[in-house]
């Protein structure tokens, strides 16, 4: 039988994360119809675990006993895996609001650096970019019509060339019952 996976819990010290964020929103004019919003986020995660593989064929039955599984683990040497991930992101929105409609232009950039002790490549530096526009319209009878258009690109994900940008568009509608 191939492709079987056995796991067991281990107490490991060293898993932790830290995160910080800053958001700022301000009107750009006296009438407060033009607004600027920005959000900056940073996150650091450190994960520790054990990884072990065995090339030996398992002769365990489909439902092994605890004694049989423990005997399987007794003969395997596990490597300690350490992964550190640093993530930084920035989002910027410029919006214009009127009584029955609003429109927003937005953009986001995110960077992530991953470093693993067991991967042969060791480190991965990735970027993702997104920009777009959205609009909301509230009609006099209480129906709201929304639309958005977004373009997303990614870089650094083990590809020989940059990824193809993708776009998405949505048009949800809703009606207030109040």
Helices and strands as residue ranges (DSSP letters): E 16-27, E 34-51, H 66-74, E 79-97, E 101-116, E 123-138, E 143-155, E 166-170, E 173-175
